[in-house]
Amino acid sequence: MTVVRRAHERGITTLALDAPERRNALSARLVGELADALTECGKDADVRAVVLTHTGNTFSAGADLRDPPHPDVLVGLLRQIVELPKPVVARVTGHVRAGGLGLLGACDIAVASREATFAFTEVRIGVAPAVISLPLLPRLDPRAVARYYLTGEKFDAAEAARIGLVTAAGEDADDVLVPVLDGLRRSSPQGLAETKRLLTAKVLDTFDRDAADLTALSARLFSSAQAREGMTAFLERRDASWVW
């Protein structure tokens, strides 16, 4: 059973994260399948752009605590999205948490519906949004990201658009997508690839400069006593020991 579903229509390949029973958590398997699908899209001349979406009511709940990908593998996936010579557009109609937000940051365009909600929940389990900061920090409003990184608060699609996490939000994500996909279909493959290269240059500079340090930070935090307590509390659906 695949956990990444594929469809293709008029130059647009849709990749849907399809593990709703696990809230599309970023397991080693899901990350691997998504990376393979993106590689194929990058090589396929019939693919003008990729839409990254989901089944179920959650785009992605972040890292799968039972089967997490190695931080190096997650870095590789995020960089692959940024470097792919085709635009990648996120379509969000549900909840996005923690590591799932890294996928949004790596995408070139992201749209969300009214039902979507977002939260950087890492601090609540004793870790930090380390690896996902590679594509996110160059693109987000600094004051807003400080608030949401530090508090783990939930926020809505309108706020996500205001701070730069998504490009646009509306009542229906598919309605918001219509002019975006039309524009991509009218654009030349060469024009898209070279324009994307211009747009992502500073993000890739961040990967080159910080990826090793943030990967090491992520590994250190996830192996810490506080992270073990935080993850255990999350799985047991109770407050962590530090909650007042």
N, C-alpha and C positions, 0 to 999 in steps of 0.2 A: 504494500500500500504506500503510494507516494504521499508526501506531506506538502508538496508544492504542485499545484494544479496549473496547467498551461492552456491558453486559448489564443487564437490569432485571428484578426480581422482587419483588412485594409491597411496593412503595414504596421499595426500595433499588436504586440504580443503582451498578453496579460498573464502575470504570474501571481497566483493567489496562494497565500499561506493557508494550508488546509489541515490544521491540527486543532480544531476548535475545542476538543475535549481537554486539551492542555493549554487552552487560551493562546494558541500559536506561540508558545514560549520558544525561545531561541535555544533549541537543543542542538547537540552536535549533528544529529541527522538532518534537521531542518536547515541549518546553516550550510551543510554540505550540499544538499539538494538545490538550495537556492543559488549557491555559487556555481554549480554545474549548469543550471538553467541560464544564468546570466552569461556564462562563457559561450554557450550555444547561440544566444541572442546576439552577442557581440560579433560572431562570425557569420551570421545569416544576413545576406544582402536583402532579403525580403522584410527584415525587421527595421522599421524606421525609428521606433521608440518602444519603450517597455513601460507598462503600467504595473506597479506593485501594489497588490491589495490583499484581501483576506476573506475567509469564510467565518461565520459566527459573529459574535458581538464584540470581539477583541481583535484588533489589528495585531498586537503582540504584547504579551505581559512581561517581556524582558527575558533575561537569562533563565533557562530551565534549571532550577536548583537541583534536580535529580540527574540531569544529563547535560551539564553545561559544556559549551564549546571551550577549547583552550583560548585564552585571550588573544594569542597570536592569530588564531583562525578567525576570530571575530574582527580583528583589525584588518585581516586580509579581505574579508567580505565587504566591510565598509569602504576600503580603498578600491575594491573592484567596482562597486557602484559608482564611485566618484570618477574613476578612470574609464569606465565603459564608453566607447565611442558613440553610443546612442543615448539620447536623453532618457532618464528614468523618472517616472512620475508616480508619486504615492497617492493612492486613493483610500481614504480613511473614513469608515462609517461606524467605528466603534471605539473601544478604549485602547490607549497606548500607554505603556508604563516602562520606566527604566530603560533597559537596553533596546526596547522597541523604538524608542525615540532616536536612537542612533541611526536606525534605518531611514527615518524621516530626514535627519540631518544630511545623510549621504545623498539622498535623492535631489535631483535638479529642481523639481517642482513638486509641491505637495498640496492636495486639496482635501478638505474635510467637511463632513456634514454636521448638522446641528447636534446629532447624537454623540459625536466624538468627545472624549475627555482625555486628559493628559496629566501625567505626574512623574516627576523624577523621584522615585521612592528609595533610591539607594541608601540615603542617609538613615532611613528608618530600619534598615537591617544591618547597619554597621559598616557599610562600604561607601564608595564614592563613585559618581558618574565619570570614571576615568577614561576608558577607551572610547566611549561614545562622544567624549568632548572633542575628539579630533575633528569630526565634521561639524559639530554643533557650535563650539565657541566662536569660530570665525563668522558665523551667520546670525547669531542671536543677539538681541538687545542686552548689553552687559548688566544693567540694573535689574532687569526682569529675570535673567538667568540666575543671578545671585540669589534672588528671593526664592525661586522655585527649586534650585539645587539644594539650598540650605534648609528649607522647610518641608519639602516633599508634598506640598499642597497640590490638590487637584485643581485644574483649570479647564475652561471650555474652549471650543473651536475658535470663537471670536478672539479670545485672548491669545491663543496660539498663533493666529494670523497677525495680531498686533505686534508680537515680540519676534516674528520672523521664523517661527517653527514650521508653520505651513504658509503656503503662498496665498491661498484664498479659502474662505469658508462660506458655506451657504446652506440653505434648507436641504438641498439634495446635492450630494457630491457629484453625481453624474451630470446634472445640469451645469455645474461649475466646470466640469471637464470638457464639455462640448467645444467651446472655442479653443481650448488648449490643444486638444487632439486634432482639431481641424488645422490649426496653425502648424503643428508638427508634420502633418501629412502633406502640407503645401511647401514644406522646406526641403532643401536638397540634403542628401546624406553628408556630403562634404561640408556644406555650410553648417549643419548641426554639429558635426564632429569638431570642427575647428572653433566654432563659437563656444562649445562646451569646454574645450581646452582653455580658452581665455578665462571663462568663468570659474574654473576649478583650480587655477594655478595656485592661489593663496591657500586654499584648503589642502592641496597636496604638499605645499611647503610645511604646513603644520604636521602632517603625517611624517614627513622626512625628519623634522626636528624633534618631535615629541613622542612618536609611537613607542619607541623602546622604553622610555621612562614611564609612560602611562600603562603599558603592559605590565611592567614590573610592579608598579603601584597596585594595579588590580589584583595581581597574583598574591601580593603580600596581604592586602586587606581581606581577600576571600579566605585566606588561611588563618586569620586571626581569631582569637577567642570571642571578641565582640561579634564578628560576623557569624560565627557558629551559633551564638546565642540568638542573634537576629534572625537567621534563617530557620532555626528550630522554632522560634516563636511564630514566625510567619506560617510555617507548615502546620503548627499546632493551633493556629488561629487564636493566639493570645498576645497580650502586650509583651514586649521585650522587657528585660529586667530594669532597664534604665528609664522607662517611661514613668513620669511623675503624675 
